[in-house]
Amino acid sequence: MKIFKYVLSLSESQFVSMPIDSQILSVGVQNREIVIWAKVDPSMLTAAKHFLIYGTGWDLDNLDAYKYLGTVQIDRFVWHVFVENRTY
């Protein structure tokens, strides 16, 4: 097992390829970018995880299938990060 970092873009919806059974540990900001850190087994096959990023005050889509990961601030903007509960 290892801990890997993944950079998220500032788009509302995106997919990130990660090893199957990755465990997301944290979300934060590094170098003014939203990043997640995950415990992974690099030898596993990869699957796409679906992430959503919403700004404070935005209308939210149906989030029943998503898990809240955390809130980050970049400059004066506040972003809320969610990941879908299933993998593709």
MODELLER restraints for C-alpha pairs under 7 A, 6 or more apart:
rsr = mdl.restraints
at = mdl.atoms
rsr.add(forms.Gaussian(group=physical.xy_distance, feature=features.Distance(at['CA:1:A'], at['CA:39:A']), mean=6.59, stdev=0.5))
rsr.add(forms.Gaussian(group=physical.xy_distance, feature=features.Distance(at['CA:1:A'], at['CA:40:A']), mean=5.52, stdev=0.5))
rsr.add(forms.Gaussian(group=physical.xy_distance, feature=features.Distance(at['CA:1:A'], at['CA:41:A']), mean=4.68, stdev=0.5))
rsr.add(forms.Gaussian(group=physical.xy_distance, feature=features.Distance(at['CA:2:A'], at['CA:39:A']), mean=5.63, stdev=0.5))
rsr.add(forms.Gaussian(group=physical.xy_distance, feature=features.Distance(at['CA:2:A'], at['CA:40:A']), mean=5.43, stdev=0.5))
rsr.add(forms.Gaussian(group=physical.xy_distance, feature=features.Distance(at['CA:2:A'], at['CA:41:A']), mean=6.34, stdev=0.5))
rsr.add(forms.Gaussian(group=physical.xy_distance, feature=features.Distance(at['CA:3:A'], at['CA:37:A']), mean=6.54, stdev=0.5))
rsr.add(forms.Gaussian(group=physical.xy_distance, feature=features.Distance(at['CA:3:A'], at['CA:38:A']), mean=5.45, stdev=0.5))
rsr.add(forms.Gaussian(group=physical.xy_distance, feature=features.Distance(at['CA:3:A'], at['CA:39:A']), mean=4.47, stdev=0.5))
rsr.add(forms.Gaussian(group=physical.xy_distance, feature=features.Distance(at['CA:3:A'], at['CA:40:A']), mean=6.03, stdev=0.5))
rsr.add(forms.Gaussian(group=physical.xy_distance, feature=features.Distance(at['CA:4:A'], at['CA:37:A']), mean=5.66, stdev=0.5))
rsr.add(forms.Gaussian(group=physical.xy_distance, feature=features.Distance(at['CA:4:A'], at['CA:38:A']), mean=5.50, stdev=0.5))
rsr.add(forms.Gaussian(group=physical.xy_distance, feature=features.Distance(at['CA:4:A'], at['CA:39:A']), mean=6.50, stdev=0.5))
rsr.add(forms.Gaussian(group=physical.xy_distance, feature=features.Distance(at['CA:4:A'], at['CA:40:A']), mean=6.80, stdev=0.5))
rsr.add(forms.Gaussian(group=physical.xy_distance, feature=features.Distance(at['CA:5:A'], at['CA:35:A']), mean=6.64, stdev=0.5))
rsr.add(forms.Gaussian(group=physical.xy_distance, feature=features.Distance(at['CA:5:A'], at['CA:36:A']), mean=5.74, stdev=0.5))
rsr.add(forms.Gaussian(group=physical.xy_distance, feature=features.Distance(at['CA:5:A'], at['CA:37:A']), mean=4.51, stdev=0.5))
rsr.add(forms.Gaussian(group=physical.xy_distance, feature=features.Distance(at['CA:5:A'], at['CA:38:A']), mean=6.52, stdev=0.5))
rsr.add(forms.Gaussian(group=physical.xy_distance, feature=features.Distance(at['CA:6:A'], at['CA:35:A']), mean=5.50, stdev=0.5))
rsr.add(forms.Gaussian(group=physical.xy_distance, feature=features.Distance(at['CA:6:A'], at['CA:36:A']), mean=5.30, stdev=0.5))
rsr.add(forms.Gaussian(group=physical.xy_distance, feature=features.Distance(at['CA:6:A'], at['CA:37:A']), mean=6.36, stdev=0.5))
rsr.add(forms.Gaussian(group=physical.xy_distance, feature=features.Distance(at['CA:7:A'], at['CA:33:A']), mean=6.84, stdev=0.5))
rsr.add(forms.Gaussian(group=physical.xy_distance, feature=features.Distance(at['CA:7:A'], at['CA:34:A']), mean=6.00, stdev=0.5))
rsr.add(forms.Gaussian(group=physical.xy_distance, feature=features.Distance(at['CA:7:A'], at['CA:35:A']), mean=4.39, stdev=0.5))
rsr.add(forms.Gaussian(group=physical.xy_distance, feature=features.Distance(at['CA:7:A'], at['CA:36:A']), mean=6.55, stdev=0.5))
rsr.add(forms.Gaussian(group=physical.xy_distance, feature=features.Distance(at['CA:8:A'], at['CA:34:A']), mean=5.41, stdev=0.5))
rsr.add(forms.Gaussian(group=physical.xy_distance, feature=features.Distance(at['CA:8:A'], at['CA:35:A']), mean=5.65, stdev=0.5))
rsr.add(forms.Gaussian(group=physical.xy_distance, feature=features.Distance(at['CA:11:A'], at['CA:53:A']), mean=6.71, stdev=0.5))
rsr.add(forms.Gaussian(group=physical.xy_distance, feature=features.Distance(at['CA:12:A'], at['CA:52:A']), mean=5.31, stdev=0.5))
rsr.add(forms.Gaussian(group=physical.xy_distance, feature=features.Distance(at['CA:12:A'], at['CA:53:A']), mean=4.76, stdev=0.5))
rsr.add(forms.Gaussian(group=physical.xy_distance, feature=features.Distance(at['CA:12:A'], at['CA:54:A']), mean=6.16, stdev=0.5))
rsr.add(forms.Gaussian(group=physical.xy_distance, feature=features.Distance(at['CA:13:A'], at['CA:51:A']), mean=5.84, stdev=0.5))
rsr.add(forms.Gaussian(group=physical.xy_distance, feature=features.Distance(at['CA:13:A'], at['CA:52:A']), mean=4.67, stdev=0.5))
rsr.add(forms.Gaussian(group=physical.xy_distance, feature=features.Distance(at['CA:13:A'], at['CA:53:A']), mean=6.58, stdev=0.5))
rsr.add(forms.Gaussian(group=physical.xy_distance, feature=features.Distance(at['CA:14:A'], at['CA:50:A']), mean=5.81, stdev=0.5))
rsr.add(forms.Gaussian(group=physical.xy_distance, feature=features.Distance(at['CA:14:A'], at['CA:51:A']), mean=5.38, stdev=0.5))
rsr.add(forms.Gaussian(group=physical.xy_distance, feature=features.Distance(at['CA:14:A'], at['CA:52:A']), mean=6.61, stdev=0.5))
rsr.add(forms.Gaussian(group=physical.xy_distance, feature=features.Distance(at['CA:15:A'], at['CA:48:A']), mean=5.68, stdev=0.5))
rsr.add(forms.Gaussian(group=physical.xy_distance, feature=features.Distance(at['CA:15:A'], at['CA:49:A']), mean=5.38, stdev=0.5))
rsr.add(forms.Gaussian(group=physical.xy_distance, feature=features.Distance(at['CA:15:A'], at['CA:50:A']), mean=4.54, stdev=0.5))
rsr.add(forms.Gaussian(group=physical.xy_distance, feature=features.Distance(at['CA:15:A'], at['CA:51:A']), mean=6.10, stdev=0.5))
rsr.add(forms.Gaussian(group=physical.xy_distance, feature=features.Distance(at['CA:16:A'], at['CA:48:A']), mean=5.24, stdev=0.5))
rsr.add(forms.Gaussian(group=physical.xy_distance, feature=features.Distance(at['CA:16:A'], at['CA:49:A']), mean=5.30, stdev=0.5))
rsr.add(forms.Gaussian(group=physical.xy_distance, feature=features.Distance(at['CA:16:A'], at['CA:50:A']), mean=6.64, stdev=0.5))
rsr.add(forms.Gaussian(group=physical.xy_distance, feature=features.Distance(at['CA:17:A'], at['CA:46:A']), mean=6.02, stdev=0.5))
rsr.add(forms.Gaussian(group=physical.xy_distance, feature=features.Distance(at['CA:17:A'], at['CA:47:A']), mean=5.36, stdev=0.5))
rsr.add(forms.Gaussian(group=physical.xy_distance, feature=features.Distance(at['CA:17:A'], at['CA:48:A']), mean=4.27, stdev=0.5))
rsr.add(forms.Gaussian(group=physical.xy_distance, feature=features.Distance(at['CA:17:A'], at['CA:49:A']), mean=6.30, stdev=0.5))
rsr.add(forms.Gaussian(group=physical.xy_distance, feature=features.Distance(at['CA:18:A'], at['CA:46:A']), mean=5.06, stdev=0.5))
rsr.add(forms.Gaussian(group=physical.xy_distance, feature=features.Distance(at['CA:18:A'], at['CA:47:A']), mean=5.60, stdev=0.5))
rsr.add(forms.Gaussian(group=physical.xy_distance, feature=features.Distance(at['CA:18:A'], at['CA:48:A']), mean=6.20, stdev=0.5))
rsr.add(forms.Gaussian(group=physical.xy_distance, feature=features.Distance(at['CA:19:A'], at['CA:40:A']), mean=6.24, stdev=0.5))
rsr.add(forms.Gaussian(group=physical.xy_distance, feature=features.Distance(at['CA:19:A'], at['CA:41:A']), mean=6.46, stdev=0.5))
rsr.add(forms.Gaussian(group=physical.xy_distance, feature=features.Distance(at['CA:19:A'], at['CA:42:A']), mean=6.21, stdev=0.5))
rsr.add(forms.Gaussian(group=physical.xy_distance, feature=features.Distance(at['CA:19:A'], at['CA:44:A']), mean=5.40, stdev=0.5))
rsr.add(forms.Gaussian(group=physical.xy_distance, feature=features.Distance(at['CA:19:A'], at['CA:45:A']), mean=5.49, stdev=0.5))
rsr.add(forms.Gaussian(group=physical.xy_distance, feature=features.Distance(at['CA:19:A'], at['CA:46:A']), mean=3.95, stdev=0.5))
rsr.add(forms.Gaussian(group=physical.xy_distance, feature=features.Distance(at['CA:19:A'], at['CA:47:A']), mean=6.10, stdev=0.5))
rsr.add(forms.Gaussian(group=physical.xy_distance, feature=features.Distance(at['CA:20:A'], at['CA:44:A']), mean=6.07, stdev=0.5))
rsr.add(forms.Gaussian(group=physical.xy_distance, feature=features.Distance(at['CA:20:A'], at['CA:45:A']), mean=5.92, stdev=0.5))
rsr.add(forms.Gaussian(group=physical.xy_distance, feature=features.Distance(at['CA:20:A'], at['CA:46:A']), mean=5.25, stdev=0.5))
rsr.add(forms.Gaussian(group=physical.xy_distance, feature=features.Distance(at['CA:20:A'], at['CA:47:A']), mean=5.76, stdev=0.5))
rsr.add(forms.Gaussian(group=physical.xy_distance, feature=features.Distance(at['CA:22:A'], at['CA:38:A']), mean=6.28, stdev=0.5))
rsr.add(forms.Gaussian(group=physical.xy_distance, feature=features.Distance(at['CA:22:A'], at['CA:39:A']), mean=5.73, stdev=0.5))
rsr.add(forms.Gaussian(group=physical.xy_distance, feature=features.Distance(at['CA:22:A'], at['CA:40:A']), mean=4.71, stdev=0.5))
rsr.add(forms.Gaussian(group=physical.xy_distance, feature=features.Distance(at['CA:23:A'], at['CA:38:A']), mean=5.30, stdev=0.5))
rsr.add(forms.Gaussian(group=physical.xy_distance, feature=features.Distance(at['CA:23:A'], at['CA:39:A']), mean=5.08, stdev=0.5))
rsr.add(forms.Gaussian(group=physical.xy_distance, feature=features.Distance(at['CA:23:A'], at['CA:40:A']), mean=6.59, stdev=0.5))
rsr.add(forms.Gaussian(group=physical.xy_distance, feature=features.Distance(at['CA:24:A'], at['CA:37:A']), mean=6.05, stdev=0.5))
rsr.add(forms.Gaussian(group=physical.xy_distance, feature=features.Distance(at['CA:24:A'], at['CA:38:A']), mean=4.12, stdev=0.5))
rsr.add(forms.Gaussian(group=physical.xy_distance, feature=features.Distance(at['CA:24:A'], at['CA:39:A']), mean=6.36, stdev=0.5))
rsr.add(forms.Gaussian(group=physical.xy_distance, feature=features.Distance(at['CA:25:A'], at['CA:37:A']), mean=5.60, stdev=0.5))
rsr.add(forms.Gaussian(group=physical.xy_distance, feature=features.Distance(at['CA:25:A'], at['CA:38:A']), mean=5.09, stdev=0.5))
rsr.add(forms.Gaussian(group=physical.xy_distance, feature=features.Distance(at['CA:25:A'], at['CA:39:A']), mean=6.77, stdev=0.5))
rsr.add(forms.Gaussian(group=physical.xy_distance, feature=features.Distance(at['CA:26:A'], at['CA:36:A']), mean=5.63, stdev=0.5))
rsr.add(forms.Gaussian(group=physical.xy_distance, feature=features.Distance(at['CA:26:A'], at['CA:37:A']), mean=5.37, stdev=0.5))
rsr.add(forms.Gaussian(group=physical.xy_distance, feature=features.Distance(at['CA:27:A'], at['CA:35:A']), mean=5.76, stdev=0.5))
rsr.add(forms.Gaussian(group=physical.xy_distance, feature=features.Distance(at['CA:27:A'], at['CA:36:A']), mean=4.34, stdev=0.5))
rsr.add(forms.Gaussian(group=physical.xy_distance, feature=features.Distance(at['CA:27:A'], at['CA:37:A']), mean=6.48, stdev=0.5))
rsr.add(forms.Gaussian(group=physical.xy_distance, feature=features.Distance(at['CA:27:A'], at['CA:69:A']), mean=6.53, stdev=0.5))
rsr.add(forms.Gaussian(group=physical.xy_distance, feature=features.Distance(at['CA:27:A'], at['CA:70:A']), mean=6.09, stdev=0.5))
rsr.add(forms.Gaussian(group=physical.xy_distance, feature=features.Distance(at['CA:28:A'], at['CA:34:A']), mean=5.85, stdev=0.5))
rsr.add(forms.Gaussian(group=physical.xy_distance, feature=features.Distance(at['CA:28:A'], at['CA:35:A']), mean=5.47, stdev=0.5))
rsr.add(forms.Gaussian(group=physical.xy_distance, feature=features.Distance(at['CA:28:A'], at['CA:36:A']), mean=6.35, stdev=0.5))
rsr.add(forms.Gaussian(group=physical.xy_distance, feature=features.Distance(at['CA:28:A'], at['CA:72:A']), mean=5.86, stdev=0.5))
rsr.add(forms.Gaussian(group=physical.xy_distance, feature=features.Distance(at['CA:29:A'], at['CA:35:A']), mean=5.79, stdev=0.5))
rsr.add(forms.Gaussian(group=physical.xy_distance, feature=features.Distance(at['CA:29:A'], at['CA:72:A']), mean=6.56, stdev=0.5))
rsr.add(forms.Gaussian(group=physical.xy_distance, feature=features.Distance(at['CA:32:A'], at['CA:74:A']), mean=6.01, stdev=0.5))
rsr.add(forms.Gaussian(group=physical.xy_distance, feature=features.Distance(at['CA:47:A'], at['CA:87:A']), mean=6.22, stdev=0.5))
rsr.add(forms.Gaussian(group=physical.xy_distance, feature=features.Distance(at['CA:47:A'], at['CA:88:A']), mean=5.52, stdev=0.5))
rsr.add(forms.Gaussian(group=physical.xy_distance, feature=features.Distance(at['CA:48:A'], at['CA:87:A']), mean=5.99, stdev=0.5))
rsr.add(forms.Gaussian(group=physical.xy_distance, feature=features.Distance(at['CA:48:A'], at['CA:88:A']), mean=5.28, stdev=0.5))
rsr.add(forms.Gaussian(group=physical.xy_distance, feature=features.Distance(at['CA:49:A'], at['CA:84:A']), mean=6.76, stdev=0.5))
rsr.add(forms.Gaussian(group=physical.xy_distance, feature=features.Distance(at['CA:49:A'], at['CA:87:A']), mean=5.28, stdev=0.5))
rsr.add(forms.Gaussian(group=physical.xy_distance, feature=features.Distance(at['CA:49:A'], at['CA:88:A']), mean=6.64, stdev=0.5))
rsr.add(forms.Gaussian(group=physical.xy_distance, feature=features.Distance(at['CA:50:A'], at['CA:83:A']), mean=5.76, stdev=0.5))
rsr.add(forms.Gaussian(group=physical.xy_distance, feature=features.Distance(at['CA:50:A'], at['CA:84:A']), mean=5.40, stdev=0.5))
rsr.add(forms.Gaussian(group=physical.xy_distance, feature=features.Distance(at['CA:51:A'], at['CA:82:A']), mean=5.63, stdev=0.5))
rsr.add(forms.Gaussian(group=physical.xy_distance, feature=features.Distance(at['CA:51:A'], at['CA:83:A']), mean=4.45, stdev=0.5))
rsr.add(forms.Gaussian(group=physical.xy_distance, feature=features.Distance(at['CA:51:A'], at['CA:84:A']), mean=6.35, stdev=0.5))
rsr.add(forms.Gaussian(group=physical.xy_distance, feature=features.Distance(at['CA:52:A'], at['CA:81:A']), mean=5.88, stdev=0.5))
rsr.add(forms.Gaussian(group=physical.xy_distance, feature=features.Distance(at['CA:52:A'], at['CA:82:A']), mean=5.11, stdev=0.5))
rsr.add(forms.Gaussian(group=physical.xy_distance, feature=features.Distance(at['CA:52:A'], at['CA:83:A']), mean=6.31, stdev=0.5))
rsr.add(forms.Gaussian(group=physical.xy_distance, feature=features.Distance(at['CA:53:A'], at['CA:79:A']), mean=6.34, stdev=0.5))
rsr.add(forms.Gaussian(group=physical.xy_distance, feature=features.Distance(at['CA:53:A'], at['CA:80:A']), mean=5.57, stdev=0.5))
rsr.add(forms.Gaussian(group=physical.xy_distance, feature=features.Distance(at['CA:53:A'], at['CA:81:A']), mean=4.69, stdev=0.5))
rsr.add(forms.Gaussian(group=physical.xy_distance, feature=features.Distance(at['CA:53:A'], at['CA:82:A']), mean=6.41, stdev=0.5))
rsr.add(forms.Gaussian(group=physical.xy_distance, feature=features.Distance(at['CA:54:A'], at['CA:79:A']), mean=5.61, stdev=0.5))
rsr.add(forms.Gaussian(group=physical.xy_distance, feature=features.Distance(at['CA:54:A'], at['CA:80:A']), mean=5.21, stdev=0.5))
rsr.add(forms.Gaussian(group=physical.xy_distance, feature=features.Distance(at['CA:54:A'], at['CA:81:A']), mean=6.69, stdev=0.5))
rsr.add(forms.Gaussian(group=physical.xy_distance, feature=features.Distance(at['CA:55:A'], at['CA:78:A']), mean=5.84, stdev=0.5))
rsr.add(forms.Gaussian(group=physical.xy_distance, feature=features.Distance(at['CA:55:A'], at['CA:79:A']), mean=4.61, stdev=0.5))
rsr.add(forms.Gaussian(group=physical.xy_distance, feature=features.Distance(at['CA:55:A'], at['CA:80:A']), mean=6.19, stdev=0.5))
rsr.add(forms.Gaussian(group=physical.xy_distance, feature=features.Distance(at['CA:56:A'], at['CA:78:A']), mean=5.99, stdev=0.5))
rsr.add(forms.Gaussian(group=physical.xy_distance, feature=features.Distance(at['CA:56:A'], at['CA:79:A']), mean=6.44, stdev=0.5))
rsr.add(forms.Gaussian(group=physical.xy_distance, feature=features.Distance(at['CA:65:A'], at['CA:84:A']), mean=5.76, stdev=0.5))
rsr.add(forms.Gaussian(group=physical.xy_distance, feature=features.Distance(at['CA:65:A'], at['CA:85:A']), mean=5.83, stdev=0.5))
rsr.add(forms.Gaussian(group=physical.xy_distance, feature=features.Distance(at['CA:66:A'], at['CA:82:A']), mean=5.95, stdev=0.5))
rsr.add(forms.Gaussian(group=physical.xy_distance, feature=features.Distance(at['CA:66:A'], at['CA:83:A']), mean=5.27, stdev=0.5))
rsr.add(forms.Gaussian(group=physical.xy_distance, feature=features.Distance(at['CA:66:A'], at['CA:84:A']), mean=4.16, stdev=0.5))
rsr.add(forms.Gaussian(group=physical.xy_distance, feature=features.Distance(at['CA:66:A'], at['CA:85:A']), mean=5.39, stdev=0.5))
rsr.add(forms.Gaussian(group=physical.xy_distance, feature=features.Distance(at['CA:67:A'], at['CA:82:A']), mean=5.39, stdev=0.5))
rsr.add(forms.Gaussian(group=physical.xy_distance, feature=features.Distance(at['CA:67:A'], at['CA:83:A']), mean=5.31, stdev=0.5))
rsr.add(forms.Gaussian(group=physical.xy_distance, feature=features.Distance(at['CA:67:A'], at['CA:84:A']), mean=6.16, stdev=0.5))
rsr.add(forms.Gaussian(group=physical.xy_distance, feature=features.Distance(at['CA:67:A'], at['CA:85:A']), mean=6.24, stdev=0.5))
rsr.add(forms.Gaussian(group=physical.xy_distance, feature=features.Distance(at['CA:68:A'], at['CA:81:A']), mean=6.20, stdev=0.5))
rsr.add(forms.Gaussian(group=physical.xy_distance, feature=features.Distance(at['CA:68:A'], at['CA:82:A']), mean=4.45, stdev=0.5))
rsr.add(forms.Gaussian(group=physical.xy_distance, feature=features.Distance(at['CA:68:A'], at['CA:83:A']), mean=6.64, stdev=0.5))
rsr.add(forms.Gaussian(group=physical.xy_distance, feature=features.Distance(at['CA:69:A'], at['CA:81:A']), mean=5.50, stdev=0.5))
rsr.add(forms.Gaussian(group=physical.xy_distance, feature=features.Distance(at['CA:69:A'], at['CA:82:A']), mean=5.34, stdev=0.5))
rsr.add(forms.Gaussian(group=physical.xy_distance, feature=features.Distance(at['CA:69:A'], at['CA:83:A']), mean=6.95, stdev=0.5))
rsr.add(forms.Gaussian(group=physical.xy_distance, feature=features.Distance(at['CA:70:A'], at['CA:80:A']), mean=5.95, stdev=0.5))
rsr.add(forms.Gaussian(group=physical.xy_distance, feature=features.Distance(at['CA:70:A'], at['CA:81:A']), mean=5.58, stdev=0.5))
rsr.add(forms.Gaussian(group=physical.xy_distance, feature=features.Distance(at['CA:71:A'], at['CA:78:A']), mean=6.97, stdev=0.5))
rsr.add(forms.Gaussian(group=physical.xy_distance, feature=features.Distance(at['CA:71:A'], at['CA:79:A']), mean=5.60, stdev=0.5))
rsr.add(forms.Gaussian(group=physical.xy_distance, feature=features.Distance(at['CA:71:A'], at['CA:80:A']), mean=4.44, stdev=0.5))
rsr.add(forms.Gaussian(group=physical.xy_distance, feature=features.Distance(at['CA:71:A'], at['CA:81:A']), mean=6.22, stdev=0.5))
rsr.add(forms.Gaussian(group=physical.xy_distance, feature=features.Distance(at['CA:72:A'], at['CA:78:A']), mean=5.82, stdev=0.5))
rsr.add(forms.Gaussian(group=physical.xy_distance, feature=features.Distance(at['CA:72:A'], at['CA:79:A']), mean=5.33, stdev=0.5))
rsr.add(forms.Gaussian(group=physical.xy_distance, feature=features.Distance(at['CA:72:A'], at['CA:80:A']), mean=6.54, stdev=0.5))
rsr.add(forms.Gaussian(group=physical.xy_distance, feature=features.Distance(at['CA:73:A'], at['CA:79:A']), mean=6.21, stdev=0.5))
